[in-house]
Amino acid sequence: MNSFKVEKCPHNNRVLRVIESVATSEKTVLICKDCEKQLSEPKTDCI
Ligand SMILES: [Zn+2]
């Protein structure tokens, strides 16, 4: 298990951040630009 937890915040300034990049895929998560909280579960995208 990983220690990821989805947080909530009152801001509306969201941005997709790459948290891990492996060969042909990258893991992204939605974060708040104002308080840096993670607002979604990590998602793996193929590139
Ligand atoms: Zn926030």
mmCIF file of the protein (N, C-alpha, C, O) and its ligand, coordinates in Angstrom:
data_MODEL
# 
_entry.id   MODEL 
# 
loop_
_entity.id 
_entity.type 
_entity.pdbx_number_of_molecules 
1 polymer     1 
2 non-polymer 1 
# 
_entity_poly.entity_id                      1 
_entity_poly.type                           'polypeptide(L)' 
_entity_poly.nstd_linkage                   no 
_entity_poly.nstd_monomer                   no 
_entity_poly.pdbx_seq_one_letter_code       MNSFKVEKCPHNNRVLRVIESVATSEKTVLICKDCEKQLSEPKTDCI 
_entity_poly.pdbx_seq_one_letter_code_can   MNSFKVEKCPHNNRVLRVIESVATSEKTVLICKDCEKQLSEPKTDCI 
_entity_poly.pdbx_strand_id                 A 
# 
loop_
_entity_poly_seq.entity_id 
_entity_poly_seq.num 
_entity_poly_seq.mon_id 
_entity_poly_seq.hetero 
1 1  MET n 
1 2  ASN n 
1 3  SER n 
1 4  PHE n 
1 5  LYS n 
1 6  VAL n 
1 7  GLU n 
1 8  LYS n 
1 9  CYS n 
1 10 PRO n 
1 11 HIS n 
1 12 ASN n 
1 13 ASN n 
1 14 ARG n 
1 15 VAL n 
1 16 LEU n 
1 17 ARG n 
1 18 VAL n 
1 19 ILE n 
1 20 GLU n 
1 21 SER n 
1 22 VAL n 
1 23 ALA n 
1 24 THR n 
1 25 SER n 
1 26 GLU n 
1 27 LYS n 
1 28 THR n 
1 29 VAL n 
1 30 LEU n 
1 31 ILE n 
1 32 CYS n 
1 33 LYS n 
1 34 ASP n 
1 35 CYS n 
1 36 GLU n 
1 37 LYS n 
1 38 GLN n 
1 39 LEU n 
1 40 SER n 
1 41 GLU n 
1 42 PRO n 
1 43 LYS n 
1 44 THR n 
1 45 ASP n 
1 46 CYS n 
1 47 ILE n 
# 
loop_
_struct_asym.id 
_struct_asym.entity_id 
A 1 
B 2 
# 
loop_
_chem_comp.id 
_chem_comp.type 
_chem_comp.mon_nstd_flag 
ALA 'L-peptide linking' y 
ARG 'L-peptide linking' y 
ASN 'L-peptide linking' y 
ASP 'L-peptide linking' y 
CYS 'L-peptide linking' y 
GLN 'L-peptide linking' y 
GLU 'L-peptide linking' y 
HIS 'L-peptide linking' y 
ILE 'L-peptide linking' y 
LEU 'L-peptide linking' y 
LYS 'L-peptide linking' y 
MET 'L-peptide linking' y 
PHE 'L-peptide linking' y 
PRO 'L-peptide linking' y 
SER 'L-peptide linking' y 
THR 'L-peptide linking' y 
VAL 'L-peptide linking' y 
ZN  non-polymer         . 
# 
_pdbx_entity_nonpoly.entity_id   2 
_pdbx_entity_nonpoly.name        ? 
_pdbx_entity_nonpoly.comp_id     ZN 
# 
_pdbx_nonpoly_scheme.asym_id         B 
_pdbx_nonpoly_scheme.entity_id       2 
_pdbx_nonpoly_scheme.mon_id          ZN 
_pdbx_nonpoly_scheme.ndb_seq_num     1 
_pdbx_nonpoly_scheme.pdb_seq_num     101 
_pdbx_nonpoly_scheme.auth_seq_num    101 
_pdbx_nonpoly_scheme.pdb_mon_id      ZN 
_pdbx_nonpoly_scheme.auth_mon_id     ZN 
_pdbx_nonpoly_scheme.pdb_strand_id   A 
_pdbx_nonpoly_scheme.pdb_ins_code    . 
# 
loop_
_atom_site.group_PDB 
_atom_site.id 
_atom_site.type_symbol 
_atom_site.label_atom_id 
_atom_site.label_alt_id 
_atom_site.label_comp_id 
_atom_site.label_asym_id 
_atom_site.label_entity_id 
_atom_site.label_seq_id 
_atom_site.pdbx_PDB_ins_code 
_atom_site.Cartn_x 
_atom_site.Cartn_y 
_atom_site.Cartn_z 
_atom_site.occupancy 
_atom_site.B_iso_or_equiv 
_atom_site.pdbx_formal_charge 
_atom_site.auth_seq_id 
_atom_site.auth_comp_id 
_atom_site.auth_asym_id 
_atom_site.auth_atom_id 
_atom_site.pdbx_PDB_model_num 
ATOM   1   N  N  . MET A 1 1  ? 0.851   -1.204 0.000   1.00 0.00 ? 1   MET A N  1 
ATOM   2   C  CA . MET A 1 1  ? 0.000   0.000  0.000   1.00 0.00 ? 1   MET A CA 1 
ATOM   3   C  C  . MET A 1 1  ? 0.881   1.247  0.000   1.00 0.00 ? 1   MET A C  1 
ATOM   4   O  O  . MET A 1 1  ? 1.946   1.268  0.616   1.00 0.00 ? 1   MET A O  1 
ATOM   5   N  N  . ASN A 1 2  ? 0.436   2.252  -0.677  1.00 0.00 ? 2   ASN A N  1 
ATOM   6   C  CA . ASN A 1 2  ? 1.165   3.511  -0.565  1.00 0.00 ? 2   ASN A CA 1 
ATOM   7   C  C  . ASN A 1 2  ? 0.429   4.433  0.397   1.00 0.00 ? 2   ASN A C  1 
ATOM   8   O  O  . ASN A 1 2  ? -0.696  4.160  0.815   1.00 0.00 ? 2   ASN A O  1 
ATOM   9   N  N  . SER A 1 3  ? 1.086   5.517  0.731   1.00 0.00 ? 3   SER A N  1 
ATOM   10  C  CA . SER A 1 3  ? 0.532   6.390  1.760   1.00 0.00 ? 3   SER A CA 1 
ATOM   11  C  C  . SER A 1 3  ? -0.241  7.568  1.175   1.00 0.00 ? 3   SER A C  1 
ATOM   12  O  O  . SER A 1 3  ? -0.476  8.580  1.837   1.00 0.00 ? 3   SER A O  1 
ATOM   13  N  N  . PHE A 1 4  ? -0.623  7.402  -0.073  1.00 0.00 ? 4   PHE A N  1 
ATOM   14  C  CA . PHE A 1 4  ? -1.333  8.501  -0.714  1.00 0.00 ? 4   PHE A CA 1 
ATOM   15  C  C  . PHE A 1 4  ? -2.696  8.732  -0.078  1.00 0.00 ? 4   PHE A C  1 
ATOM   16  O  O  . PHE A 1 4  ? -3.427  7.789  0.226   1.00 0.00 ? 4   PHE A O  1 
ATOM   17  N  N  . LYS A 1 5  ? -3.022  10.008 0.115   1.00 0.00 ? 5   LYS A N  1 
ATOM   18  C  CA . LYS A 1 5  ? -4.392  10.304 0.526   1.00 0.00 ? 5   LYS A CA 1 
ATOM   19  C  C  . LYS A 1 5  ? -4.918  11.518 -0.236  1.00 0.00 ? 5   LYS A C  1 
ATOM   20  O  O  . LYS A 1 5  ? -4.206  12.493 -0.475  1.00 0.00 ? 5   LYS A O  1 
ATOM   21  N  N  . VAL A 1 6  ? -6.166  11.418 -0.598  1.00 0.00 ? 6   VAL A N  1 
ATOM   22  C  CA . VAL A 1 6  ? -6.808  12.499 -1.331  1.00 0.00 ? 6   VAL A CA 1 
ATOM   23  C  C  . VAL A 1 6  ? -7.247  13.571 -0.338  1.00 0.00 ? 6   VAL A C  1 
ATOM   24  O  O  . VAL A 1 6  ? -7.902  13.288 0.665   1.00 0.00 ? 6   VAL A O  1 
ATOM   25  N  N  . GLU A 1 7  ? -6.870  14.791 -0.642  1.00 0.00 ? 7   GLU A N  1 
ATOM   26  C  CA . GLU A 1 7  ? -7.233  15.884 0.241   1.00 0.00 ? 7   GLU A CA 1 
ATOM   27  C  C  . GLU A 1 7  ? -8.205  16.833 -0.438  1.00 0.00 ? 7   GLU A C  1 
ATOM   28  O  O  . GLU A 1 7  ? -8.382  16.810 -1.656  1.00 0.00 ? 7   GLU A O  1 
ATOM   29  N  N  . LYS A 1 8  ? -8.813  17.644 0.361   1.00 0.00 ? 8   LYS A N  1 
ATOM   30  C  CA . LYS A 1 8  ? -9.717  18.641 -0.186  1.00 0.00 ? 8   LYS A CA 1 
ATOM   31  C  C  . LYS A 1 8  ? -9.249  20.024 0.241   1.00 0.00 ? 8   LYS A C  1 
ATOM   32  O  O  . LYS A 1 8  ? -8.655  20.198 1.305   1.00 0.00 ? 8   LYS A O  1 
ATOM   33  N  N  . CYS A 1 9  ? -9.529  20.997 -0.608  1.00 0.00 ? 9   CYS A N  1 
ATOM   34  C  CA . CYS A 1 9  ? -9.169  22.353 -0.250  1.00 0.00 ? 9   CYS A CA 1 
ATOM   35  C  C  . CYS A 1 9  ? -10.161 23.301 -0.896  1.00 0.00 ? 9   CYS A C  1 
ATOM   36  O  O  . CYS A 1 9  ? -10.880 22.906 -1.815  1.00 0.00 ? 9   CYS A O  1 
ATOM   37  N  N  . PRO A 1 10 ? -10.215 24.523 -0.442  1.00 0.00 ? 10  PRO A N  1 
ATOM   38  C  CA . PRO A 1 10 ? -11.220 25.465 -0.939  1.00 0.00 ? 10  PRO A CA 1 
ATOM   39  C  C  . PRO A 1 10 ? -10.797 26.206 -2.206  1.00 0.00 ? 10  PRO A C  1 
ATOM   40  O  O  . PRO A 1 10 ? -11.566 26.996 -2.755  1.00 0.00 ? 10  PRO A O  1 
ATOM   41  N  N  . HIS A 1 11 ? -9.602  25.953 -2.656  1.00 0.00 ? 11  HIS A N  1 
ATOM   42  C  CA . HIS A 1 11 ? -9.106  26.666 -3.832  1.00 0.00 ? 11  HIS A CA 1 
ATOM   43  C  C  . HIS A 1 11 ? -9.609  26.042 -5.130  1.00 0.00 ? 11  HIS A C  1 
ATOM   44  O  O  . HIS A 1 11 ? -10.163 24.943 -5.152  1.00 0.00 ? 11  HIS A O  1 
ATOM   45  N  N  . ASN A 1 12 ? -9.395  26.776 -6.185  1.00 0.00 ? 12  ASN A N  1 
ATOM   46  C  CA . ASN A 1 12 ? -9.879  26.286 -7.466  1.00 0.00 ? 12  ASN A CA 1 
ATOM   47  C  C  . ASN A 1 12 ? -8.790  26.326 -8.530  1.00 0.00 ? 12  ASN A C  1 
ATOM   48  O  O  . ASN A 1 12 ? -9.061  26.284 -9.730  1.00 0.00 ? 12  ASN A O  1 
ATOM   49  N  N  . ASN A 1 13 ? -7.587  26.405 -8.069  1.00 0.00 ? 13  ASN A N  1 
ATOM   50  C  CA . ASN A 1 13 ? -6.452  26.593 -8.953  1.00 0.00 ? 13  ASN A CA 1 
ATOM   51  C  C  . ASN A 1 13 ? -5.707  25.274 -9.127  1.00 0.00 ? 13  ASN A C  1 
ATOM   52  O  O  . ASN A 1 13 ? -4.648  25.061 -8.537  1.00 0.00 ? 13  ASN A O  1 
ATOM   53  N  N  . ARG A 1 14 ? -6.278  24.393 -9.946  1.00 0.00 ? 14  ARG A N  1 
ATOM   54  C  CA . ARG A 1 14 ? -5.727  23.042 -10.056 1.00 0.00 ? 14  ARG A CA 1 
ATOM   55  C  C  . ARG A 1 14 ? -4.771  22.860 -11.215 1.00 0.00 ? 14  ARG A C  1 
ATOM   56  O  O  . ARG A 1 14 ? -4.888  23.508 -12.256 1.00 0.00 ? 14  ARG A O  1 
ATOM   57  N  N  . VAL A 1 15 ? -3.827  21.967 -11.009 1.00 0.00 ? 15  VAL A N  1 
ATOM   58  C  CA . VAL A 1 15 ? -2.857  21.698 -12.058 1.00 0.00 ? 15  VAL A CA 1 
ATOM   59  C  C  . VAL A 1 15 ? -2.456  20.230 -11.995 1.00 0.00 ? 15  VAL A C  1 
ATOM   60  O  O  . VAL A 1 15 ? -2.395  19.631 -10.921 1.00 0.00 ? 15  VAL A O  1 
ATOM   61  N  N  . LEU A 1 16 ? -2.184  19.662 -13.170 1.00 0.00 ? 16  LEU A N  1 
ATOM   62  C  CA . LEU A 1 16 ? -1.769  18.272 -13.228 1.00 0.00 ? 16  LEU A CA 1 
ATOM   63  C  C  . LEU A 1 16 ? -0.255  18.183 -13.094 1.00 0.00 ? 16  LEU A C  1 
ATOM   64  O  O  . LEU A 1 16 ? 0.485   18.808 -13.853 1.00 0.00 ? 16  LEU A O  1 
ATOM   65  N  N  . ARG A 1 17 ? 0.187   17.412 -12.136 1.00 0.00 ? 17  ARG A N  1 
ATOM   66  C  CA . ARG A 1 17 ? 1.624   17.315 -11.907 1.00 0.00 ? 17  ARG A CA 1 
ATOM   67  C  C  . ARG A 1 17 ? 2.100   15.877 -12.114 1.00 0.00 ? 17  ARG A C  1 
ATOM   68  O  O  . ARG A 1 17 ? 1.445   14.925 -11.690 1.00 0.00 ? 17  ARG A O  1 
ATOM   69  N  N  . VAL A 1 18 ? 3.239   15.739 -12.768 1.00 0.00 ? 18  VAL A N  1 
ATOM   70  C  CA . VAL A 1 18 ? 3.835   14.414 -12.946 1.00 0.00 ? 18  VAL A CA 1 
ATOM   71  C  C  . VAL A 1 18 ? 4.623   14.085 -11.685 1.00 0.00 ? 18  VAL A C  1 
ATOM   72  O  O  . VAL A 1 18 ? 5.539   14.816 -11.309 1.00 0.00 ? 18  VAL A O  1 
ATOM   73  N  N  . ILE A 1 19 ? 4.267   12.992 -11.041 1.00 0.00 ? 19  ILE A N  1 
ATOM   74  C  CA . ILE A 1 19 ? 4.967   12.625 -9.809  1.00 0.00 ? 19  ILE A CA 1 
ATOM   75  C  C  . ILE A 1 19 ? 5.960   11.502 -10.037 1.00 0.00 ? 19  ILE A C  1 
ATOM   76  O  O  . ILE A 1 19 ? 6.863   11.287 -9.229  1.00 0.00 ? 19  ILE A O  1 
ATOM   77  N  N  . GLU A 1 20 ? 5.792   10.787 -11.143 1.00 0.00 ? 20  GLU A N  1 
ATOM   78  C  CA . GLU A 1 20 ? 6.701   9.679  -11.416 1.00 0.00 ? 20  GLU A CA 1 
ATOM   79  C  C  . GLU A 1 20 ? 6.734   9.444  -12.915 1.00 0.00 ? 20  GLU A C  1 
ATOM   80  O  O  . GLU A 1 20 ? 5.694   9.436  -13.573 1.00 0.00 ? 20  GLU A O  1 
ATOM   81  N  N  . SER A 1 21 ? 7.925   9.254  -13.447 1.00 0.00 ? 21  SER A N  1 
ATOM   82  C  CA . SER A 1 21 ? 8.047   9.051  -14.882 1.00 0.00 ? 21  SER A CA 1 
ATOM   83  C  C  . SER A 1 21 ? 8.861   7.795  -15.146 1.00 0.00 ? 21  SER A C  1 
ATOM   84  O  O  . SER A 1 21 ? 10.041  7.728  -14.798 1.00 0.00 ? 21  SER A O  1 
ATOM   85  N  N  . VAL A 1 22 ? 8.234   6.803  -15.759 1.00 0.00 ? 22  VAL A N  1 
ATOM   86  C  CA . VAL A 1 22 ? 8.911   5.537  -16.029 1.00 0.00 ? 22  VAL A CA 1 
ATOM   87  C  C  . VAL A 1 22 ? 8.800   5.204  -17.512 1.00 0.00 ? 22  VAL A C  1 
ATOM   88  O  O  . VAL A 1 22 ? 7.697   5.123  -18.052 1.00 0.00 ? 22  VAL A O  1 
ATOM   89  N  N  . ALA A 1 23 ? 9.932   5.012  -18.164 1.00 0.00 ? 23  ALA A N  1 
ATOM   90  C  CA . ALA A 1 23 ? 9.997   4.606  -19.578 1.00 0.00 ? 23  ALA A CA 1 
ATOM   91  C  C  . ALA A 1 23 ? 8.858   5.143  -20.434 1.00 0.00 ? 23  ALA A C  1 
ATOM   92  O  O  . ALA A 1 23 ? 8.929   6.260  -20.947 1.00 0.00 ? 23  ALA A O  1 
ATOM   93  N  N  . THR A 1 24 ? 7.799   4.333  -20.586 1.00 0.00 ? 24  THR A N  1 
ATOM   94  C  CA . THR A 1 24 ? 6.740   4.729  -21.518 1.00 0.00 ? 24  THR A CA 1 
ATOM   95  C  C  . THR A 1 24 ? 5.469   5.225  -20.826 1.00 0.00 ? 24  THR A C  1 
ATOM   96  O  O  . THR A 1 24 ? 4.442   5.424  -21.476 1.00 0.00 ? 24  THR A O  1 
ATOM   97  N  N  . SER A 1 25 ? 5.539   5.419  -19.542 1.00 0.00 ? 25  SER A N  1 
ATOM   98  C  CA . SER A 1 25 ? 4.339   5.912  -18.873 1.00 0.00 ? 25  SER A CA 1 
ATOM   99  C  C  . SER A 1 25 ? 4.710   6.917  -17.794 1.00 0.00 ? 25  SER A C  1 
ATOM   100 O  O  . SER A 1 25 ? 5.836   6.939  -17.298 1.00 0.00 ? 25  SER A O  1 
ATOM   101 N  N  . GLU A 1 26 ? 3.743   7.742  -17.448 1.00 0.00 ? 26  GLU A N  1 
ATOM   102 C  CA . GLU A 1 26 ? 3.995   8.639  -16.332 1.00 0.00 ? 26  GLU A CA 1 
ATOM   103 C  C  . GLU A 1 26 ? 2.787   8.695  -15.413 1.00 0.00 ? 26  GLU A C  1 
ATOM   104 O  O  . GLU A 1 26 ? 1.638   8.557  -15.834 1.00 0.00 ? 26  GLU A O  1 
ATOM   105 N  N  . LYS A 1 27 ? 3.093   8.901  -14.151 1.00 0.00 ? 27  LYS A N  1 
ATOM   106 C  CA . LYS A 1 27 ? 2.049   8.960  -13.147 1.00 0.00 ? 27  LYS A CA 1 
ATOM   107 C  C  . LYS A 1 27 ? 1.764   10.420 -12.839 1.00 0.00 ? 27  LYS A C  1 
ATOM   108 O  O  . LYS A 1 27 ? 2.661   11.188 -12.493 1.00 0.00 ? 27  LYS A O  1 
ATOM   109 N  N  . THR A 1 28 ? 0.519   10.778 -12.971 1.00 0.00 ? 28  THR A N  1 
ATOM   110 C  CA . THR A 1 28 ? 0.155   12.171 -12.736 1.00 0.00 ? 28  THR A CA 1 
ATOM   111 C  C  . THR A 1 28 ? -0.882  12.263 -11.629 1.00 0.00 ? 28  THR A C  1 
ATOM   112 O  O  . THR A 1 28 ? -1.629  11.320 -11.367 1.00 0.00 ? 28  THR A O  1 
ATOM   113 N  N  . VAL A 1 29 ? -0.908  13.399 -11.001 1.00 0.00 ? 29  VAL A N  1 
ATOM   114 C  CA . VAL A 1 29 ? -1.894  13.633 -9.966  1.00 0.00 ? 29  VAL A CA 1 
ATOM   115 C  C  . VAL A 1 29 ? -2.349  15.087 -10.042 1.00 0.00 ? 29  VAL A C  1 
ATOM   116 O  O  . VAL A 1 29 ? -1.580  15.976 -10.405 1.00 0.00 ? 29  VAL A O  1 
ATOM   117 N  N  . LEU A 1 30 ? -3.591  15.305 -9.699  1.00 0.00 ? 30  LEU A N  1 
ATOM   118 C  CA . LEU A 1 30 ? -4.121  16.659 -9.711  1.00 0.00 ? 30  LEU A CA 1 
ATOM   119 C  C  . LEU A 1 30 ? -3.785  17.330 -8.378  1.00 0.00 ? 30  LEU A C  1 
ATOM   120 O  O  . LEU A 1 30 ? -4.119  16.810 -7.314  1.00 0.00 ? 30  LEU A O  1 
ATOM   121 N  N  . ILE A 1 31 ? -3.142  18.459 -8.442  1.00 0.00 ? 31  ILE A N  1 
ATOM   122 C  CA . ILE A 1 31 ? -2.810  19.154 -7.204  1.00 0.00 ? 31  ILE A CA 1 
ATOM   123 C  C  . ILE A 1 31 ? -3.372  20.572 -7.217  1.00 0.00 ? 31  ILE A C  1 
ATOM   124 O  O  . ILE A 1 31 ? -3.719  21.114 -8.266  1.00 0.00 ? 31  ILE A O  1 
ATOM   125 N  N  . CYS A 1 32 ? -3.449  21.143 -6.051  1.00 0.00 ? 32  CYS A N  1 
ATOM   126 C  CA . CYS A 1 32 ? -3.859  22.533 -5.930  1.00 0.00 ? 32  CYS A CA 1 
ATOM   127 C  C  . CYS A 1 32 ? -2.611  23.410 -6.016  1.00 0.00 ? 32  CYS A C  1 
ATOM   128 O  O  . CYS A 1 32 ? -1.624  23.183 -5.317  1.00 0.00 ? 32  CYS A O  1 
ATOM   129 N  N  . LYS A 1 33 ? -2.675  24.399 -6.872  1.00 0.00 ? 33  LYS A N  1 
ATOM   130 C  CA . LYS A 1 33 ? -1.520  25.264 -7.062  1.00 0.00 ? 33  LYS A CA 1 
ATOM   131 C  C  . LYS A 1 33 ? -1.302  26.195 -5.867  1.00 0.00 ? 33  LYS A C  1 
ATOM   132 O  O  . LYS A 1 33 ? -0.195  26.687 -5.648  1.00 0.00 ? 33  LYS A O  1 
ATOM   133 N  N  . ASP A 1 34 ? -2.333  26.423 -5.122  1.00 0.00 ? 34  ASP A N  1 
ATOM   134 C  CA . ASP A 1 34 ? -2.243  27.355 -3.994  1.00 0.00 ? 34  ASP A CA 1 
ATOM   135 C  C  . ASP A 1 34 ? -1.684  26.714 -2.730  1.00 0.00 ? 34  ASP A C  1 
ATOM   136 O  O  . ASP A 1 34 ? -0.840  27.301 -2.053  1.00 0.00 ? 34  ASP A O  1 
ATOM   137 N  N  . CYS A 1 35 ? -2.151  25.517 -2.414  1.00 0.00 ? 35  CYS A N  1 
ATOM   138 C  CA . CYS A 1 35 ? -1.701  24.901 -1.156  1.00 0.00 ? 35  CYS A CA 1 
ATOM   139 C  C  . CYS A 1 35 ? -0.952  23.583 -1.354  1.00 0.00 ? 35  CYS A C  1 
ATOM   140 O  O  . CYS A 1 35 ? -0.512  22.966 -0.384  1.00 0.00 ? 35  CYS A O  1 
ATOM   141 N  N  . GLU A 1 36 ? -0.804  23.144 -2.634  1.00 0.00 ? 36  GLU A N  1 
ATOM   142 C  CA . GLU A 1 36 ? -0.011  21.951 -2.937  1.00 0.00 ? 36  GLU A CA 1 
ATOM   143 C  C  . GLU A 1 36 ? -0.629  20.651 -2.432  1.00 0.00 ? 36  GLU A C  1 
ATOM   144 O  O  . GLU A 1 36 ? 0.071   19.643 -2.338  1.00 0.00 ? 36  GLU A O  1 
ATOM   145 N  N  . LYS A 1 37 ? -1.893  20.646 -2.113  1.00 0.00 ? 37  LYS A N  1 
ATOM   146 C  CA . LYS A 1 37 ? -2.514  19.397 -1.698  1.00 0.00 ? 37  LYS A CA 1 
ATOM   147 C  C  . LYS A 1 37 ? -2.845  18.545 -2.906  1.00 0.00 ? 37  LYS A C  1 
ATOM   148 O  O  . LYS A 1 37 ? -3.101  19.060 -3.994  1.00 0.00 ? 37  LYS A O  1 
ATOM   149 N  N  . GLN A 1 38 ? -2.837  17.244 -2.706  1.00 0.00 ? 38  GLN A N  1 
ATOM   150 C  CA . GLN A 1 38 ? -3.190  16.328 -3.788  1.00 0.00 ? 38  GLN A CA 1 
ATOM   151 C  C  . GLN A 1 38 ? -4.696  16.115 -3.778  1.00 0.00 ? 38  GLN A C  1 
ATOM   152 O  O  . GLN A 1 38 ? -5.282  15.707 -2.775  1.00 0.00 ? 38  GLN A O  1 
ATOM   153 N  N  . LEU A 1 39 ? -5.301  16.404 -4.918  1.00 0.00 ? 39  LEU A N  1 
ATOM   154 C  CA . LEU A 1 39 ? -6.760  16.399 -4.974  1.00 0.00 ? 39  LEU A CA 1 
ATOM   155 C  C  . LEU A 1 39 ? -7.358  15.215 -5.706  1.00 0.00 ? 39  LEU A C  1 
ATOM   156 O  O  . LEU A 1 39 ? -8.579  15.089 -5.794  1.00 0.00 ? 39  LEU A O  1 
ATOM   157 N  N  . SER A 1 40 ? -6.513  14.352 -6.227  1.00 0.00 ? 40  SER A N  1 
ATOM   158 C  CA . SER A 1 40 ? -7.024  13.164 -6.889  1.00 0.00 ? 40  SER A CA 1 
ATOM   159 C  C  . SER A 1 40 ? -6.056  12.011 -6.659  1.00 0.00 ? 40  SER A C  1 
ATOM   160 O  O  . SER A 1 40 ? -4.924  12.211 -6.218  1.00 0.00 ? 40  SER A O  1 
ATOM   161 N  N  . GLU A 1 41 ? -6.513  10.813 -6.961  1.00 0.00 ? 41  GLU A N  1 
ATOM   162 C  CA . GLU A 1 41 ? -5.616  9.677  -6.856  1.00 0.00 ? 41  GLU A CA 1 
ATOM   163 C  C  . GLU A 1 41 ? -4.645  9.703  -8.020  1.00 0.00 ? 41  GLU A C  1 
ATOM   164 O  O  . GLU A 1 41 ? -4.988  10.170 -9.106  1.00 0.00 ? 41  GLU A O  1 
ATOM   165 N  N  . PRO A 1 42 ? -3.444  9.209  -7.806  1.00 0.00 ? 42  PRO A N  1 
ATOM   166 C  CA . PRO A 1 42 ? -2.473  9.157  -8.896  1.00 0.00 ? 42  PRO A CA 1 
ATOM   167 C  C  . PRO A 1 42 ? -3.015  8.332  -10.062 1.00 0.00 ? 42  PRO A C  1 
ATOM   168 O  O  . PRO A 1 42 ? -3.662  7.302  -9.878  1.00 0.00 ? 42  PRO A O  1 
ATOM   169 N  N  . LYS A 1 43 ? -2.728  8.819  -11.259 1.00 0.00 ? 43  LYS A N  1 
ATOM   170 C  CA . LYS A 1 43 ? -3.212  8.133  -12.441 1.00 0.00 ? 43  LYS A CA 1 
ATOM   171 C  C  . LYS A 1 43 ? -2.034  7.876  -13.375 1.00 0.00 ? 43  LYS A C  1 
ATOM   172 O  O  . LYS A 1 43 ? -1.197  8.754  -13.584 1.00 0.00 ? 43  LYS A O  1 
ATOM   173 N  N  . THR A 1 44 ? -1.972  6.675  -13.932 1.00 0.00 ? 44  THR A N  1 
ATOM   174 C  CA . THR A 1 44 ? -0.867  6.351  -14.829 1.00 0.00 ? 44  THR A CA 1 
ATOM   175 C  C  . THR A 1 44 ? -1.284  6.535  -16.282 1.00 0.00 ? 44  THR A C  1 
ATOM   176 O  O  . THR A 1 44 ? -2.279  5.969  -16.734 1.00 0.00 ? 44  THR A O  1 
ATOM   177 N  N  . ASP A 1 45 ? -0.522  7.321  -16.991 1.00 0.00 ? 45  ASP A N  1 
ATOM   178 C  CA . ASP A 1 45 ? -0.792  7.561  -18.410 1.00 0.00 ? 45  ASP A CA 1 
ATOM   179 C  C  . ASP A 1 45 ? 0.341   7.012  -19.254 1.00 0.00 ? 45  ASP A C  1 
ATOM   180 O  O  . ASP A 1 45 ? 1.515   7.144  -18.909 1.00 0.00 ? 45  ASP A O  1 
ATOM   181 N  N  . CYS A 1 46 ? -0.027  6.400  -20.355 1.00 0.00 ? 46  CYS A N  1 
ATOM   182 C  CA . CYS A 1 46 ? 0.983   5.978  -21.319 1.00 0.00 ? 46  CYS A CA 1 
ATOM   183 C  C  . CYS A 1 46 ? 1.340   7.157  -22.217 1.00 0.00 ? 46  CYS A C  1 
ATOM   184 O  O  . CYS A 1 46 ? 0.466   7.923  -22.622 1.00 0.00 ? 46  CYS A O  1 
ATOM   185 N  N  . ILE A 1 47 ? 2.599   7.296  -22.521 1.00 0.00 ? 47  ILE A N  1 
ATOM   186 C  CA . ILE A 1 47 ? 2.994   8.388  -23.393 1.00 0.00 ? 47  ILE A CA 1 
ATOM   187 C  C  . ILE A 1 47 ? 3.653   7.867  -24.672 1.00 0.00 ? 47  ILE A C  1 
ATOM   188 O  O  . ILE A 1 47 ? 4.051   8.658  -25.527 1.00 0.00 ? 47  ILE A O  1 
HETATM 189 ZN ZN . ZN  B 2 .  ? -5.725  24.570 -2.196  1.00 0.00 2 101 ZN  A ZN 1 
# 
